[in-house]
Amino acid sequence: MLQLLKPLLFLQDSFLALLSIMFHGGGRKPPVDGVGISMNTMWKETKTTLIIPMFKYLVSMCLIIWLLVFVECAYMNLVVLYVKLSNRKPEKVYKWEAMQEDMELAHQNYPMVLVQIPMYNEREVFELSIGAACRLIWPSDRLIIQILDDSTDPAIMELVSMECAKWASKDINIHYQRRDNRNGYKAGALKHGMRHSYVKLCDYLAIFDADFQPEPDYLQRAIPFLIHNPELALVQARWRFVNANTCLMTRMQEMTLNYHFMAEQQSGSARHAFFGFNGTAGVWRIAAMEEAGGWKDRTTVEDMDLAVRVGLLDWKFVFINDLEVKSELPSKFKAFRFQQHRWSCGPANLFRKMTMEIIHNKRVKIWKKFYVIYSFFFLRKIIVHFFTFFFYCVILPTSVFLPEVKIPTWSTIYSPSIITLFGAIATPRSFYLVVFWVLFENVMAMHRTKGTFIGLFERERVNEWVVTEKLGDTLKTKLLPRNGQLLKRVNMKEVMMGIYILCCACYDFAFGNTFLYLYLFMQATAFLISGVSFVGT
């Protein structure tokens, strides 16, 4: 192992020596011929006239963006605080009455509900999701379950088909649907499923991904909102993670997603009656979907696409914070990276394609257009990724070489601490992991920034869809082997960033007069650990 590290240590020492010469003159006497003096003078002039002013400009831009992000974060959390203090539960804002049996009408007072479960080679979880859907408490003659199987593995296709047949023999109205291609991926499967004649009988559509397991009373709690409030188009439940304790990576994902539901979804529902559909664990009014044009596969975020189009028709959405659906978090780092690429690339690409459509919309007021373009898209889906990576992983480390540029303490300590506390409140049991969470989020910001850039400029991989691997009960029964070949596990982007930040930390430790190196050492370690895939299962 020491032999493998020697080249890296040599490169690090050489790089630090070069930086020392560049920024401190190396502590050596200049050569007699004056060449050293000329080079040193040229470097100082370039640094003074070009590098420092440019760096100050970049810092100023980051501080402005940081203020915008901080204000948006504070706004969302204040809305959530107001909702909690005033006890403004959805049941008090909107009319909600439990479904009642009518002896004369039998089950005719229950609306027809379609449940869609799209899946692709889901060997580990298909039984869990199908079983949960078939156990939903709803009159069997008013419920249709549709399994949209795009699997390419014949063995899995057969297993899913047999599972559907098993439930059909128990008088469950379940349909096993396949198509002869995977065009449009999930959106294509959902659109194809809506073409069947029996769908025309249905009023509402509930969607669950293959790893989601709704509780039996899910429809009984969600559907009444749509029945009694004709202006509502979507009822969204929150996710509860069955494998959050699997590893440190899943614990940190839980913190991120809990904050998303607490802040973004709850504040959007309470203040604007609009938020992004999470793609699963939601119930749609089919009439609203059809009015907006149904599913579209122009991006990899068909859920957000539909939500924005329906919202622009002035339909309202409601988020039910205490209505939870069990789901699974990706526990493999590679699977998580692919998921985050899709979740960052898709919204950026949708923003590119829908901006003018939003601006020219005649159905909603200008303040809602501003909210959708600025807050929902630009700030939360675009800028925040660029800012997090660029400021905390590029600007701050590089600032150790330019002590002439002062970065205010409020932007590096005070404000980030407040926002971090906001995020940690959503998952109190993981408060002690907050430092690891921040460092890991900065690592993932690099991938989100890349995905956002690809989506904005429609570069290669813009429509890449890699289905997130689910493990179901696998982790309860066996340990998953790691790939023993180190080179196959190495992620060069993380390694290179880790080495750069490590060099910055060493330089600051040797020549700086601040304690920034403490953060830089930790952030470099997070990048390097991720770089060799020592995160996840």
N, C-alpha and C positions, 0 to 999 in steps of 0.2 A: 504493500500500500504506500509506503514511504517513497518507493521508486517512482510510483505513478504521480505523486504530488510534487516531486522535485522540479519538473518543468514548469508547473504552475507557480511554484514559489519563486523560481528564477524570473519568470515573466513579471510577477508582482513586484519583486525587488527592483528590476530594471525599470519598470514603469514609474515606481516611486522616485527612483533616482533621477529619471528624466523630468518628472514634475518638479522635483526640488530644484533642478537646474533652471527650468523655465520660470518658476515663480519666485525663487529665492536666489538665483544666480549661482547656486551650487556651492557657495562658500569657498570657491577657488579663486586664485589670483588670475586675471586675464592674461592671455599670451602677450608677449612683447610686441608682436606685429600689429596689434590693435584689432585683429579679426574678432576676438571675443567681445571687445567693447562694442564693435559695430553691430554684432548679432544681438547683444544684450539691449542695446539702445533701440534697435529695430523692433524687438519683441515688446519692450516697454511702451513704445509709441503705438504699436498695433493694439496692445492691450488697453491703453488709455483712450484711444480715439475710436476704436471699433468694438472690441469685445465687451468692455465694461458697459458702455451705453446700450449695446444690444441686449446684454443680460439684464440691465435695469429695466428695459422696456418689457422683456419677457416676465420679469418678476411683477411689474406693475399690472400687466394683463392678468396674470394668475391671481393677484390680490383682488382685482375687480370681479373676476369669475367666482373667487372664493366667497366674496360678499353676497353675490347672487345666490350661490348654493346655500349659504348659511341662512339667508332670509327665507328661501323656499322651505328649507328643513324646519326652521323655527315656526313658519306658518302652518305647515302640516301638523306639527306636534301641538300647537296651540288649538287647532281645530279638534284634534283628538281629545285634548284635555277638556275642552268645552263640552264635547259630546259625553264624556264620562261624568263630569260634574253636574251637568243638567239632566243626566240619565236619558238622553235622547236615543233610545233604542229604536230600531226599525219598526218594531211592532207599535210604537207610539207615534211615529212619523207617518206611517202608512197603515191603512186598514188591514187587519189580520184577524181571521176567524177560523177556528179549527174546522176541518171537514166533518160534516154531520151525515149520518145515515138517514135516507128518506125511504120510509116503508112503501110508499106508493110508487116512487120513481126507481126503486131498487138502487142500482149504481149509476143511473143516468145523470145524477147531479155531479158525478165525478168527471172531469174532463179527460179526454184521451191523451195519454202521455207516451212519447217515444223516447226510449233510452238508447243512445248510441255508444258503442265501445269500439273505437278503432284500435287495431293491434297489428304488429309486424314481428313475427318470430318471437313471441313472448312466452317461451317455454316455462319459465319459472313462475309467472304470475297470472296466466290466463284463467286458471281455476279460481283464484281469489277474486278477481274482478267480476267474472261471470256469476259466480256464486253470490257475491254481495248484491249484484243487480237483480238477480232472481229472488232474493229475499226481501226486496223492498215492499213495504206494506202499502198496497194499492190494489183495488179490485182487479183481478186477473183479466177480466174482459175489457178493462179500460187502460191496459198497459201493454205496450209492444216493446220488446227488447231486440235490438239489432246488433249483431256482432259483425263488424266490418274487418274482415281478415285479409290483409295484404301479404301474409306470410309466403316465403319462397321455399321454406323447408317442408317437404312433403310429410315428414313425420309429425311436425308441429301442426300442420294443416289438419291431419287426421285426428290428432288429439283434441284440437279445438272443436272440430265437427262432432266428435263423440261426446264432448262435454255439453254442447248445445242440444244434442239428441237426448242426453240424459235428463236435462231440465225440461225439454219438450214433453217427455213421457210423464212428467209430473204436472201436466196441464199449464205450463208456463208458455205464453205466446212469445217464443223466441225464434229469431230468423238468423241463420248463418249465411252471410253474404260475401261473395268474392267477386273480383273483377280480373280481367285478363292483363292488366298493366298496373304500374304504380305511378302513373302520371299525376303530378300535383301532390304526391305524398299524402299527408294526413288530410289536407283540404280536399284533394281529389277523392279520397275515400269517403269523406263526409258528404261531399256533393253527390257522389254516385249513390250513396245510401238514401238521399232525399228523393231520388227519382222513382222509387218503388210506389206502386199504387196505394198500398195500405198507409203510407205516410200522410196522404191527403186526409185521412180520418182524424189525424192528431192535431191538438191545439198547442202543445208545448213539447219542447225537446230538452232532455237532460243528457249531458255529455260527461263521460268518465274515461280517462286514459286507462291503459291496461293494468297499471299498478295502483289504481284508486279503488277504495272499498267504502262505499257510502254506508252509513248506518241504516237500519230498516225504516226508521221514521223520516228519512231525508225528504222524500217527496211530500209527506204530510206537513212538514215544516216550511218547505219552500214554495210549493204550488199556491197556497192561499194568498200570498202576496200578489201573484199574477192574476188570480181570479178576481180579487176585490179592488185592484188598482189598475184600471185599463191603460194608464199612462206608462206603466212599467214594462220593460222589454226583457230585463235580465235580473236574475237572482243569483248572486255569487256566494258560495261558501268558502271558508278558509281551509287550508291544508293542515293536517296533523301528521307528523312524520313517525312512522313505525320503527325506523332504523336510525333515529337521531343519535343514539348512543353507540353506534357501531364503531366509530373512530373519531379522531379530532376533526377531520375534514367535514364529516356529517354534522358534528356539533356546530361548527362555524357556519355551514350552510343554513342550519336551523335558525341561527341568530339573524342572518341576512334576510331570509324569507319571512320570519316573524315580524321583522321591522317593516318589510314591504307591505304585509297585510295590515299591520297596526297603523302605519303612517299613510302610505300612498292610497291603499284601497279604502280604508275607513274614512280618511279625510275627503277623498274624491266622492265617495258616496254621500257623506253628510253635507258637504258644501256645494257640490256641483251636480250630484246625481249622475256622475259620469266617472268611469275609470276603465282600465284595460281589462278585458275578459282574460282570465288566466288559462283558457284553453281546455279546462276540465273542471269538474265539481260545480257546474253552473247549470241553470235552467233558463232556456230562451223561450220567448213567445214567437212561435213560428211565423205569425203574420208580420211581425217587425223584421224578422230575418228576410222574408220574401220581399218586403218593401225596399229593403236596402240592397237587394240583388243576390242574397245568399252567399255561400262560400266562394272565395276567390283564391287561386293558388299563385298569385303574382309575386308573393314573398313567402318566406318561411314562417311568418307569424300571422297565419290565417285568422287566429283568434282576435288579435289586436286590430287587424284589418276590418273584420266584421263589426267589432265594437265601435270603432271610430265612425264607420259609415252609418250605423244605426243611431249613434249619438248625434250625428249631424242632421238626422231627421227629427231631432228633438224628443226622442224617446228617453226615458229615465232608467237608471240602473240602481240596484240596491245591494249592498254588501252586508251579509249576516255574519258578524264576528264570532258568535257562539254556535254557529252551525259548522261543524268540522267534518272533514272527510279524510280518512286515513290514506296515506300515500307513502311512496318510497323515495329517498334521496339517493343520487348516484354516489356510490362509495368508492369507485375507482377514479383516480385523478384524470386519466385519459378521457373517460366518459364525461366527467364534469367539465373538462375543457371544451369538448365538442358541444355540450349543452350551452355553455356560456357563449361560445361563438355564435350559435343560432339565436340566442336570446339578445345579443347585442347587435349582430349584423341585420337581423330581420327588422327591428324597429327603425334603424337608421335608413334602411332601404325603403320602408313604408313611408317614412317622413319625406324622403326624396320624391316619392310618387304621389303623395297626397297633399302636399303643401298648397298648391294652387287650387286643388279641389276644395280644400277647407276655406281658403280665402274667398272663393267665388260662391260659397254656399249661401243660400237665401233663407234657409229655414231656421237658423239659430242666430242669436244676438252676437254682436261683435265681441263682447266680453268672453263668451264661451269659445269663440274662434281663437281669441288671444290665449285663453287658458290651454286649449288643446295644442296650439302651435308652440307657445313659449314654455309653459310649465310641463305639460304632459310629454311632449316630444323633445324640444330643443334642450331644455335644462336637464331633465331626468334621464333621457335616453341617449343624448349626444354629448353634451358638455361635461357632465359629471365624470364620464369615463376618461375623456382626454385630460381633464384637470387632475383627477386623482393620480393617474400615472405620471403625467408630465411634471406636476409640481413636487410630489413626494418621492418620486423615483428618479427624476432627472435634475430638476432645478435645485432642490435642497442638497443632494449630494454634490453637484457641481459648484455650489456656492462656497464650499470650503476652499476652493482655489482662488476665489475672488472676494477677499475680506473687505474690499472697498464697498461692496454692495451689501447693504444691511436689509435683512428680511425681518419685518416686525414680529415680535414674540407672539402677538395675538393670533397671527396666522399659522404659527407652527405649534403652539401649545394650548392657548386658552380656548379659541373657537373650536379646534378639532376635539378637544376634550369634552366640550359641551355636546357636540354632535355625536360623539362616541357614546356618551352617557344616554342620549336619546335612543340610540340604537340598542344599547344594552338593556334598557328598561323593558323592551319587548320580550326578552328571554332572561328573566332574573336568575334562573338557576345556573346560567352560564356566565354570570358577571365576572367570575375570576379568570375567564378565558379571553377577556376583552383585548388584551395586548396581542395575543396570538391572532385574534380575529382581524384586528386592524392590519397587521403585517400580511396576513393571507389575502385580505381584500386588496391590498396594494399590489400583490403579485398578480392576482386575477385581473386587476385593472389593465395590465399590459395586454392580456388576451381580449378583454372587452374593447379596448381602444383599437386594436387591430381589426376586430370584427366590425366595429362602428365605421372605421375607415373603408373597409371593403363594401359595406352596405351603402354608404353615402356615395361612393364613386363607382359602384357596381363592378367591382373587380372580380377576379377569379374566386370561386368558392362562395359567391353571393347567394346562390340558391342551394348550397350544400345542406343536405339533411342526413345526419347520422343519428339513428334512433338511439336514445339514451338507454344503456344496458341496465336491465333490472335483474335483481338477484332473488327477490322473493324471500323464501325461507331458507335459501342456500346457506347463508351465513350462520344460521342456527344449528346447522347439521354438520358443516365441515369448514375447514380453513381453506381460503383460496390461495394457491401457490403464487409466489412472485416470480416474474421472469428473471432468471439468474444471470442473464447476459446484460452487463452494465451498460454497454453501448446502446442497446435497444431501449433502455429505460431513460437515457439522457435526453433532456429537453434543452437544446442549445440556447434558445432565447433566454430562458431563466438563468442558465449557467453564465452567460455573457453579462447579463444585467447584475447578477450576484457578484461576479469578479470586479466589475466596474465600481459598484457601490462599496465593496470591500476595500478597494484601493483608495476610494475617497475617505473611508473611515480611517484607514491607516494614516493617510496624509493629515487628516484633521487631528488625530491623536498625537502625531509627531510635531506638527507645526501650528495647529489651530489654538485659539484661546477660548473656545466654547466647548460645550459637552455634546455637540451634535453627533459626535462619533458613537455615542452610546446607542442612539437610534439607528445610525447607519450600520453598525455591526449587526444589530438584530435584523434589520431589513435585508442585509446581504445574506445572512444565514437563512432567512425564509426563502429567498430566491434560490439559493444553492440546494436547499433540501428539496424544494419543488423541482429543481433542475434534474435531480437524480430520482425523481418519482418516489421519494420516501414519505409520501402522504397518501391517505386513503388505505384501502384494504389491498 
